[in-house]
Amino acid sequence: MSLFTDPNRIPENYGLRIAGGLAVYFVVMHFAGLGHHVELRLLNLLIQAAGIYFALKKFKQTHEDHMNYFRGLVTGVATGAIGSILFAVFMFIWMKADASLMASIIENEPMGRYLNAYMASFIVALEGVFSGLLVTFVLINYVDTDEVTES
């Protein structure tokens, strides 16, 4: 089985999709000249929410329409974490390749003078992991899960 068809690799599969969506969104915003608008980062949350939702839906579909609450929580958080960490790696590479982005961050952000590409990427990963946790918590209460007495 490949990564994209294995029911035990759902977090990796959808995490890659989230990272790809975030990277494409970043590149489009960058070349459209909208990269400096911080409020557009809220759309990252929608990309991540869609990826986690579809991961939970796929999990339920591949496991005979059963999903334990905690198994769903782990799947969603893992999916968000993988997507966020891969996107942070992408951002690290981008900031190393495009010194003007890092210079813009240093110049325009309140704590920018204390940042470098390593710290900025770590912050992106940390923000994404916690956003994934929040999104998963909200979505897991929206998606039907098994009752406690079911296995």
C-alpha positions as CSV (number, residue, x, y, z in Angstrom):
1,M,0.0,0.0,0.0
2,S,1.1,3.5,-0.7
3,L,1.0,6.4,1.7
4,F,-2.1,7.8,0.0
5,T,-4.1,4.5,0.3
6,D,-3.0,3.0,3.6
7,P,-5.7,3.6,6.2
8,N,-3.1,3.5,9.0
9,R,-1.2,6.5,7.4
10,I,-4.1,9.0,7.3
11,P,-2.2,11.7,9.4
12,E,0.8,11.6,7.0
13,N,-1.4,11.6,3.9
14,Y,-3.6,14.6,5.0
15,G,-0.7,16.3,6.7
16,L,1.1,16.4,3.4
17,R,-2.0,17.8,1.8
18,I,-2.3,20.5,4.4
19,A,1.4,21.5,4.0
20,G,1.0,21.6,0.2
21,G,-2.1,23.8,0.6
22,L,-0.4,26.2,3.0
23,A,2.7,26.4,0.7
24,V,0.6,27.1,-2.4
25,Y,-1.4,29.7,-0.5
26,F,1.8,31.4,0.8
27,V,3.4,31.5,-2.7
28,V,0.2,32.9,-4.3
29,M,0.0,35.6,-1.5
30,H,3.7,36.4,-1.8
31,F,3.6,36.9,-5.6
32,A,0.4,38.8,-5.4
33,G,2.1,41.3,-3.1
34,L,-0.2,40.4,-0.2
35,G,2.4,38.7,2.0
36,H,2.7,41.6,4.5
37,H,-1.0,41.4,5.4
38,V,-0.9,39.5,8.7
39,E,-4.7,39.1,8.9
40,L,-4.6,36.8,5.8
41,R,-3.0,34.2,8.0
42,L,-6.5,33.4,9.3
43,L,-7.1,31.6,6.0
44,N,-4.3,29.2,7.0
45,L,-6.7,28.1,9.7
46,L,-9.3,27.2,7.1
47,I,-6.8,25.2,5.1
48,Q,-5.8,23.3,8.2
49,A,-9.4,22.8,9.3
50,A,-10.4,21.4,5.9
51,G,-7.4,19.0,6.0
52,I,-8.2,17.8,9.5
53,Y,-11.9,17.4,8.7
54,F,-11.2,15.3,5.7
55,A,-8.7,13.2,7.6
56,L,-11.3,12.5,10.3
57,K,-13.9,11.7,7.7
58,K,-11.4,9.3,5.9
59,F,-10.5,7.6,9.2
60,K,-14.2,7.0,9.9
61,Q,-14.8,5.7,6.3
62,T,-11.8,3.3,6.4
63,H,-12.6,1.9,9.8
64,E,-16.2,0.7,9.2
65,D,-17.8,3.9,10.3
66,H,-16.3,3.7,13.8
67,M,-14.2,6.3,15.4
68,N,-13.3,6.4,19.1
69,Y,-13.2,10.0,20.4
70,F,-9.6,9.8,21.6
71,R,-8.5,8.0,18.4
72,G,-10.1,10.8,16.4
73,L,-8.4,13.3,18.6
74,V,-5.0,11.7,18.0
75,T,-5.6,11.5,14.3
76,G,-6.6,15.1,14.0
77,V,-3.8,16.5,16.1
78,A,-1.2,14.3,14.3
79,T,-2.5,15.5,11.0
80,G,-2.3,19.1,12.0
81,A,1.2,18.7,13.5
82,I,2.6,17.0,10.4
83,G,1.1,19.6,8.1
84,S,2.4,22.5,10.3
85,I,5.9,21.1,10.7
86,L,6.3,20.4,7.0
87,F,5.1,23.9,6.3
88,A,7.6,25.3,8.8
89,V,10.4,23.4,7.0
90,F,9.1,24.9,3.7
91,M,9.2,28.4,5.3
92,F,12.7,27.8,6.7
93,I,13.9,27.0,3.2
94,W,12.1,30.0,1.7
95,M,13.5,32.4,4.3
96,K,17.0,31.0,3.7
97,A,16.6,31.4,-0.1
98,D,14.9,34.8,0.0
99,A,16.8,37.0,2.4
100,S,14.4,39.9,1.7
101,L,11.5,38.0,3.5
102,M,13.6,37.6,6.6
103,A,14.7,41.2,6.4
104,S,11.1,42.3,6.1
105,I,10.1,40.3,9.1
106,I,13.0,41.8,11.2
107,E,12.1,45.3,10.1
108,N,8.3,45.2,10.4
109,E,7.4,42.9,13.3
110,P,7.5,44.1,16.9
111,M,9.9,41.4,18.0
112,G,11.5,41.0,14.6
113,R,14.9,42.1,15.6
114,Y,15.2,39.1,17.9
115,L,14.2,36.6,15.1
116,N,16.2,34.6,12.7
117,A,15.0,31.9,10.2
118,Y,15.3,29.2,12.8
119,M,13.2,30.9,15.4
120,A,10.6,32.2,12.8
121,S,10.2,28.7,11.5
122,F,9.8,27.3,15.0
123,I,7.1,29.8,15.7
124,V,5.3,28.9,12.5
125,A,5.4,25.2,13.6
126,L,4.4,25.9,17.1
127,E,1.5,28.1,16.0
128,G,0.4,25.5,13.6
129,V,0.5,22.6,16.1
130,F,-1.6,24.6,18.6
131,S,-4.0,25.7,15.9
132,G,-4.3,22.0,14.8
133,L,-5.1,21.1,18.4
134,L,-7.8,23.7,18.6
135,V,-9.3,22.8,15.2
136,T,-9.3,19.1,16.1
137,F,-11.0,19.7,19.4
138,V,-13.8,21.7,17.7
139,L,-14.2,19.3,14.8
140,I,-14.1,16.1,16.9
141,N,-17.2,17.4,18.6
142,Y,-18.8,18.0,15.2
143,V,-18.0,14.6,13.7
144,D,-19.9,11.6,15.1
145,T,-17.8,9.4,17.3
146,D,-18.6,6.1,19.0
147,E,-20.3,6.0,22.3
148,V,-18.1,5.1,25.3
149,T,-19.6,1.6,25.6
150,E,-18.8,0.8,21.9
151,S,-15.4,-0.6,21.0
